[in-house]
Amino acid sequence: MKTQDRRGTGQDRKAARRARADRKAEWKAEWKADWAVRKAEWRAREKRRKECGEAPDYGRGPMGPPNAFTLLPWLLLGMGAISNVIKGETPNPWIGALGLLFFNSLYVTLVFRAFDRRAREAASTRWCLAALGAVTCALAFAYGGNWLLFFPLWGLATGAVVRGRKLGPVMFAVTGLAGVIAGLDEGWDTLGIVYGTLVSGMVTAAILALSETVKELRETRQELARAAVDQERLRFSRDLHDLLGHTLSVIVVKSEAARRIAPRDMDAALAQVADIESVGRQALTEIREAVTGYREASLATELDRARGALTAAGIEPVVRQSGPPLPPQAAALLGWVVREAATNAIRHSGATTCEIEVRSTAERVRLVITDNGNGVGSTPPGSGLTGLTERLAAAGGTLVGGPAPGPGRGFRVTAELPVEPAENEESR
């Protein structure tokens, strides 16, 4: 009976071992398959980045950037000391075991705090590093031999925690202390300990500093990309506001005119409807150009359109222009100002007259648009003239809008821009 029980127990153990082996093999297969999938995805992502002309994203591949876990395997340098304690070759082994426990605990704490800037710069981290140095010196001085290999680990922790200008003096102090204590035990054979301590600290600091620089550059690149997207959205929203505000105002004015004159003059009403169709088609073309980013307003074109729109709205336009020809950039910016001011006069002013005056010299150009309406110039801040003010400020100019001076009512928009010679602009 006992023999059968033993056989049964042995078979159960064999079955349990086979089950554990099967689970282990299954886990390894799943891990390898997952690794292969992640590696293939990373390679495909890098291939797409290369085709798009972007820089390789080394920090996000399968290996990833350095972290605290990459510094933990260096604790294997202390295996010789652990072996001495286990074999009883160390005097007072309980003291040595406690020293190992303190050293490993402090080392792990430091390498994890080294990758958090706030924790790395805290005073408690400095005290932990000093305590690690005290434990290292005490163990090395008391036991020597394999215990001297804790000096390179102390140097590694120092390179991970201390950054900037303080690193050099601190590392040389750590290296000098390692050389003195190791020299008392090993004599001239201590050069390896000194070299290992210095190199481990400096190389670790260099790698971590490079990794942080790459991370900051990546974040800066992402921020610049987000800023570029925001800038493009702002540009498109401004262009869309300026384009549609003017176009819809003209369409509304001409539609009202067609409705008023249709009962008594159908031909004139049909002419207004034809103008509405033309304005709509032109608006579609301008919106397509605005989407692609290639549309630039022309001052001469916008002046002609402003004349037509103001006349259709029952506002008498008075346009005066003097001075040399303007470079394309200045003319384009002033074209947007003319479009916005004319649209505001039609929609808000209730004016009967609108004067547009352009005066240019070799250095500056000045545009003044004045109406005799009720003094209301634009919609609330955030659109229209506010966006144009930002555009002109970016080009070194100014835009001011407010009630017109004098006893009468009205609104005045004044824009000034520096002028570059037209031939210089063309040569660019």
C-alpha positions as CSV (number, residue, x, y, z in Angstrom):
1,M,0.0,0.0,0.0
2,K,2.8,2.4,0.9
3,T,4.6,1.5,-2.3
4,Q,1.5,2.4,-4.4
5,D,1.2,5.7,-2.5
6,R,4.8,6.5,-3.3
7,R,4.4,5.6,-6.9
8,G,1.3,7.8,-7.1
9,T,3.1,10.7,-5.5
10,G,6.0,10.3,-7.9
11,Q,3.7,10.3,-10.9
12,D,2.0,13.5,-9.6
13,R,5.3,15.2,-9.2
14,K,6.3,14.2,-12.7
15,A,2.9,15.5,-14.1
16,A,3.4,18.8,-12.2
17,R,6.9,19.2,-13.6
18,R,5.6,18.5,-17.1
19,A,2.8,21.0,-16.6
20,R,5.3,23.7,-15.4
21,A,7.6,22.9,-18.3
22,D,4.6,23.3,-20.8
23,R,3.6,26.6,-19.2
24,K,7.2,27.8,-19.4
25,A,7.5,26.8,-23.0
26,E,4.1,28.4,-23.8
27,W,5.2,31.6,-22.1
28,K,8.5,31.7,-24.0
29,A,6.7,31.2,-27.3
30,E,4.2,34.0,-26.5
31,W,7.1,36.3,-25.5
32,K,9.0,35.6,-28.7
33,A,6.0,36.1,-30.9
34,D,5.2,39.4,-29.1
35,W,8.8,40.5,-29.5
36,A,8.7,39.7,-33.2
37,V,5.5,41.7,-33.6
38,R,6.8,44.7,-31.8
39,K,10.1,44.6,-33.7
40,A,8.3,44.4,-37.0
41,E,6.0,47.3,-36.0
42,W,9.0,49.4,-35.0
43,R,10.8,48.7,-38.3
44,A,7.7,49.5,-40.3
45,R,7.4,52.8,-38.4
46,E,11.0,53.7,-38.9
47,K,10.6,52.9,-42.7
48,R,7.7,55.3,-42.9
49,R,9.6,58.0,-41.1
50,K,12.5,57.5,-43.5
51,E,10.2,57.8,-46.5
52,C,8.8,61.0,-45.1
53,G,12.3,62.4,-44.6
54,E,12.1,62.5,-40.8
55,A,14.9,61.7,-38.5
56,P,15.1,58.2,-37.0
57,D,13.3,57.8,-33.7
58,Y,15.9,55.8,-31.9
59,G,14.6,56.5,-28.4
60,R,11.3,54.6,-29.1
61,G,12.6,51.4,-30.6
62,P,12.5,47.9,-28.9
63,M,15.5,48.8,-26.7
64,G,14.2,52.1,-25.5
65,P,16.1,54.9,-23.7
66,P,18.3,54.1,-20.6
67,N,16.4,53.8,-17.3
68,A,17.0,52.7,-13.8
69,F,16.8,49.0,-14.7
70,T,19.7,49.3,-17.1
71,L,22.0,50.2,-14.1
72,L,20.9,47.4,-11.8
73,P,22.8,44.5,-13.5
74,W,26.1,46.3,-12.5
75,L,25.4,45.0,-8.9
76,L,26.8,41.7,-10.2
77,L,30.2,43.2,-9.5
78,G,29.5,42.5,-5.8
79,M,29.0,38.8,-6.4
80,G,32.6,38.1,-5.2
81,A,31.9,39.8,-1.9
82,I,28.6,37.9,-1.5
83,S,30.5,34.7,-2.2
84,N,33.0,35.5,0.5
85,V,30.2,36.1,3.0
86,I,28.4,32.8,2.1
87,K,31.6,30.8,2.3
88,G,32.5,32.2,5.6
89,E,35.8,33.7,4.3
90,T,34.9,37.1,5.6
91,P,35.6,38.1,9.3
92,N,32.4,39.0,11.1
93,P,30.1,37.9,8.3
94,W,27.0,39.4,9.9
95,I,28.6,42.8,9.7
96,G,29.5,42.1,6.0
97,A,26.0,40.9,5.2
98,L,24.5,44.1,6.8
99,G,26.9,46.2,4.8
100,L,25.9,44.5,1.6
101,L,22.2,45.0,2.4
102,F,22.8,48.7,3.1
103,F,24.9,49.2,0.0
104,N,22.4,47.5,-2.4
105,S,19.5,49.3,-0.9
106,L,21.2,52.7,-1.2
107,Y,22.4,51.9,-4.7
108,V,18.9,50.9,-5.9
109,T,17.4,54.0,-4.3
110,L,19.9,56.3,-6.0
111,V,19.6,54.8,-9.5
112,F,15.8,55.1,-9.4
113,R,15.9,58.7,-8.1
114,A,18.5,59.6,-10.8
115,F,15.9,59.5,-13.5
116,D,13.5,61.9,-11.8
117,R,14.9,65.4,-11.9
118,R,13.0,66.6,-8.8
119,A,14.1,63.6,-6.8
120,R,17.6,63.7,-8.2
121,E,18.1,67.3,-7.1
122,A,16.6,66.8,-3.6
123,A,18.8,67.0,-0.5
124,S,17.9,63.5,0.5
125,T,19.5,62.1,-2.6
126,R,22.7,63.9,-1.8
127,W,22.6,62.3,1.7
128,C,22.0,58.9,0.2
129,L,25.0,59.3,-2.1
130,A,27.1,60.3,0.9
131,A,25.9,57.3,2.9
132,L,26.7,55.0,-0.1
133,G,30.2,56.4,-0.1
134,A,30.6,55.9,3.6
135,V,29.4,52.3,3.4
136,T,31.7,51.6,0.4
137,C,34.7,53.1,2.1
138,A,34.0,51.2,5.4
139,L,33.6,47.8,3.6
140,A,36.6,48.3,1.3
141,F,38.8,49.4,4.2
142,A,37.7,46.6,6.5
143,Y,37.8,43.6,4.0
144,G,39.7,44.7,0.8
145,G,39.9,42.2,-2.1
146,N,36.6,41.7,-3.9
147,W,35.0,44.4,-1.7
148,L,37.1,47.1,-3.6
149,L,34.8,46.5,-6.6
150,F,32.1,48.5,-4.8
151,F,34.1,51.7,-5.7
152,P,33.2,51.5,-9.4
153,L,29.5,51.1,-8.4
154,W,29.8,54.1,-6.2
155,G,31.3,56.0,-9.1
156,L,28.5,54.8,-11.4
157,A,25.8,56.0,-8.9
158,T,27.7,59.3,-8.6
159,G,27.7,59.8,-12.4
160,A,23.9,59.0,-12.5
161,V,23.0,61.5,-9.7
162,V,25.5,64.4,-10.0
163,R,25.2,66.5,-13.2
164,G,26.7,69.7,-14.6
165,R,29.8,71.4,-13.3
166,K,29.7,69.7,-10.0
167,L,30.3,66.3,-11.6
168,G,34.1,66.8,-12.3
169,P,35.2,67.8,-8.8
170,V,32.9,65.1,-7.1
171,M,34.2,62.4,-9.4
172,F,37.8,63.2,-8.9
173,A,37.2,63.2,-5.1
174,V,35.5,59.8,-5.3
175,T,38.3,58.5,-7.5
176,G,41.0,59.8,-5.2
177,L,39.4,58.3,-2.2
178,A,39.1,55.0,-4.0
179,G,42.8,55.2,-4.9
180,V,43.9,55.9,-1.4
181,I,41.9,53.1,0.3
182,A,42.6,50.6,-2.5
183,G,46.3,51.5,-2.4
184,L,46.5,50.6,1.3
185,D,45.3,47.1,0.4
186,E,46.5,46.3,-3.1
187,G,49.5,48.6,-3.6
188,W,50.1,49.3,-7.3
189,D,47.4,46.9,-8.3
190,T,44.9,49.5,-7.3
191,L,45.1,51.3,-10.8
192,G,42.3,49.1,-12.1
193,I,40.0,50.1,-9.3
194,V,40.9,53.8,-9.8
195,Y,40.4,53.6,-13.6
196,G,37.1,51.7,-13.2
197,T,35.7,54.2,-10.7
198,L,36.5,57.2,-12.9
199,V,35.3,55.7,-16.2
200,S,32.1,54.2,-14.7
201,G,31.1,57.6,-13.3
202,M,32.0,59.8,-16.3
203,V,30.7,57.4,-19.0
204,T,27.4,57.0,-17.1
205,A,27.0,60.8,-16.8
206,A,27.8,61.3,-20.5
207,I,25.3,58.7,-21.6
208,L,22.5,59.9,-19.4
209,A,23.2,63.6,-20.4
210,L,23.0,62.6,-24.0
211,S,19.8,60.7,-23.5
212,E,18.2,63.7,-21.7
213,T,19.3,66.0,-24.6
214,V,17.8,63.7,-27.2
215,K,14.6,63.6,-25.1
216,E,14.5,67.4,-24.9
217,L,15.2,67.7,-28.6
218,R,12.3,65.3,-29.4
219,E,10.0,67.2,-27.1
220,T,11.1,70.5,-28.8
221,R,10.5,69.0,-32.2
222,Q,7.0,67.9,-31.2
223,E,6.3,71.4,-29.7
224,L,7.5,73.1,-32.9
225,A,5.2,70.7,-35.0
226,R,2.2,71.6,-32.8
227,A,3.1,75.3,-33.0
228,A,3.3,75.0,-36.8
229,V,-0.1,73.3,-36.9
230,D,-1.6,76.0,-34.7
231,Q,-0.1,78.7,-36.8
232,E,-1.5,77.2,-40.0
233,R,-4.9,76.9,-38.3
234,L,-4.8,80.6,-37.3
235,R,-3.7,81.6,-40.8
236,F,-6.6,79.7,-42.4
237,S,-9.1,81.0,-39.9
238,R,-8.0,84.6,-40.6
239,D,-8.1,84.1,-44.3
240,L,-11.5,82.4,-44.1
241,H,-12.9,85.2,-42.0
242,D,-11.5,87.9,-44.3
243,L,-12.6,86.1,-47.5
244,L,-16.1,85.0,-46.4
245,G,-16.9,88.2,-44.5
246,H,-16.3,90.4,-47.5
247,T,-17.9,88.0,-50.0
248,L,-21.0,87.3,-48.0
249,S,-21.5,91.1,-47.4
250,V,-21.3,91.7,-51.1
251,I,-23.8,88.9,-51.9
252,V,-26.2,90.2,-49.2
253,V,-26.0,93.8,-50.6
254,K,-26.5,92.7,-54.2
255,S,-29.3,90.3,-53.3
256,E,-31.1,93.2,-51.5
257,A,-30.6,95.4,-54.5
258,A,-32.0,92.7,-56.9
259,R,-35.0,92.2,-54.7
260,R,-35.7,96.0,-54.6
261,I,-35.4,96.6,-58.3
262,A,-36.9,93.4,-59.6
263,P,-40.6,94.6,-59.7
264,R,-39.7,97.6,-61.9
265,D,-36.6,96.6,-63.8
266,M,-36.1,92.9,-64.4
267,D,-33.0,93.4,-66.6
268,A,-31.2,95.3,-63.8
269,A,-32.2,92.7,-61.3
270,L,-30.8,89.9,-63.5
271,A,-27.6,91.9,-63.8
272,Q,-27.3,91.9,-60.0
273,V,-28.0,88.1,-59.9
274,A,-25.2,87.6,-62.5
275,D,-22.9,89.6,-60.3
276,I,-23.9,87.4,-57.3
277,E,-23.0,84.3,-59.3
278,S,-19.7,85.9,-60.3
279,V,-18.9,86.8,-56.7
280,G,-19.8,83.3,-55.6
281,R,-17.5,81.7,-58.1
282,Q,-14.7,84.0,-57.2
283,A,-15.2,83.2,-53.5
284,L,-14.9,79.5,-54.3
285,T,-11.6,80.1,-56.1
286,E,-10.3,82.2,-53.3
287,I,-11.2,79.6,-50.7
288,R,-9.4,76.9,-52.6
289,E,-6.3,79.2,-52.8
290,A,-6.6,79.9,-49.1
291,V,-6.7,76.2,-48.3
292,T,-3.5,75.6,-50.3
293,G,-1.8,78.6,-48.7
294,Y,-1.0,80.3,-52.0
295,R,-3.5,83.2,-52.0
296,E,-2.1,86.7,-51.6
297,A,-4.4,89.7,-51.7
298,S,-3.5,92.4,-54.3
299,L,-3.9,96.0,-53.3
300,A,-5.1,97.1,-56.8
301,T,-7.5,94.2,-57.0
302,E,-8.9,94.9,-53.5
303,L,-9.3,98.6,-54.3
304,D,-11.4,97.8,-57.3
305,R,-13.5,95.3,-55.4
306,A,-14.0,97.8,-52.6
307,R,-15.2,100.4,-55.1
308,G,-17.8,97.9,-56.5
309,A,-18.9,96.6,-53.1
310,L,-19.3,100.1,-51.6
311,T,-21.2,101.4,-54.6
312,A,-23.6,98.5,-54.5
313,A,-24.2,99.1,-50.8
314,G,-25.1,102.8,-51.5
315,I,-21.8,104.1,-50.1
316,E,-19.8,106.6,-52.3
317,P,-16.2,105.4,-52.5
318,V,-13.4,108.0,-52.8
319,V,-10.0,106.4,-53.6
320,R,-6.7,108.3,-53.7
321,Q,-3.3,106.7,-54.3
322,S,0.1,108.3,-54.6
323,G,3.7,107.4,-54.4
324,P,6.0,104.7,-55.9
325,P,4.8,101.1,-56.6
326,L,4.7,98.9,-53.5
327,P,6.6,95.6,-53.1
328,P,4.3,92.5,-53.3
329,Q,4.4,91.8,-49.5
330,A,3.3,95.3,-48.5
331,A,0.7,95.4,-51.2
332,A,-0.7,92.1,-50.1
333,L,-1.0,93.1,-46.4
334,L,-2.7,96.4,-47.3
335,G,-5.0,94.5,-49.6
336,W,-6.3,92.6,-46.6
337,V,-6.8,95.8,-44.7
338,V,-8.8,97.4,-47.5
339,R,-11.0,94.3,-47.8
340,E,-11.7,94.1,-44.0
341,A,-12.3,97.9,-43.6
342,A,-14.6,98.0,-46.6
343,T,-16.5,95.0,-45.3
344,N,-16.9,96.6,-41.9
345,A,-18.1,99.8,-43.5
346,I,-20.8,97.9,-45.5
347,R,-22.0,95.8,-42.6
348,H,-21.7,98.1,-39.6
349,S,-21.2,101.8,-40.3
350,G,-24.4,103.0,-42.0
351,A,-22.1,105.5,-43.9
352,T,-22.8,107.3,-47.1
353,T,-19.1,108.0,-48.0
354,C,-15.9,106.0,-47.5
355,E,-12.5,107.5,-48.3
356,I,-9.5,105.3,-49.0
357,E,-6.1,107.0,-49.2
358,V,-2.8,105.3,-49.9
359,R,0.4,107.3,-49.6
360,S,3.8,105.7,-50.1
361,T,7.4,106.8,-49.9
362,A,10.7,105.0,-50.4
363,E,10.7,104.0,-46.7
364,R,7.1,103.7,-45.5
365,V,3.5,103.4,-46.8
366,R,0.4,104.7,-45.1
367,L,-3.2,103.6,-45.7
368,V,-6.1,105.5,-44.2
369,I,-9.7,104.4,-44.6
370,T,-12.4,106.8,-43.2
371,D,-16.2,106.6,-43.3
372,N,-18.8,109.0,-42.1
373,G,-20.9,106.4,-40.4
374,N,-21.9,105.9,-36.8
375,G,-18.4,105.1,-35.5
376,V,-18.8,101.3,-35.3
377,G,-15.8,99.7,-36.9
378,S,-15.5,96.0,-36.4
379,T,-16.8,92.9,-34.7
380,P,-15.6,92.1,-31.1
381,P,-11.8,91.5,-30.6
382,G,-10.5,88.2,-31.9
383,S,-11.5,88.6,-35.5
384,G,-11.1,91.1,-38.4
385,L,-8.9,94.0,-37.4
386,T,-7.4,92.2,-34.4
387,G,-6.0,89.5,-36.8
388,L,-4.8,92.1,-39.2
389,T,-3.1,94.0,-36.4
390,E,-1.1,90.9,-35.6
391,R,-0.2,90.4,-39.2
392,L,1.1,93.9,-39.7
393,A,3.0,93.8,-36.3
394,A,4.8,90.7,-37.6
395,A,5.9,92.7,-40.7
396,G,7.1,95.6,-38.6
397,G,4.0,97.7,-39.1
398,T,1.0,99.1,-37.1
399,L,-2.8,99.1,-37.5
400,V,-5.0,101.4,-35.5
401,G,-8.7,101.6,-35.7
402,G,-11.1,104.0,-33.8
403,P,-13.5,106.9,-34.1
404,A,-12.5,109.5,-36.8
405,P,-11.2,112.8,-35.4
406,G,-13.3,115.9,-35.8
407,P,-16.8,117.0,-35.0
408,G,-18.6,114.5,-37.3
409,R,-19.1,110.9,-36.6
410,G,-17.3,108.1,-38.4
411,F,-14.6,105.4,-38.1
412,R,-11.0,105.5,-39.3
413,V,-8.5,102.7,-39.9
414,T,-4.9,103.6,-40.3
415,A,-2.2,101.1,-41.4
416,E,1.5,101.8,-41.7
417,L,4.2,99.5,-43.0
418,P,7.9,99.7,-43.8
419,V,8.7,99.5,-47.5
420,E,11.5,97.6,-49.1
421,P,12.5,98.5,-52.7
422,A,10.5,96.5,-55.2
423,E,13.6,95.4,-57.1
424,N,15.1,94.0,-53.9
425,E,11.9,92.0,-53.3
426,E,11.9,90.7,-56.9
427,S,15.6,89.7,-56.6
428,R,14.7,87.4,-53.7
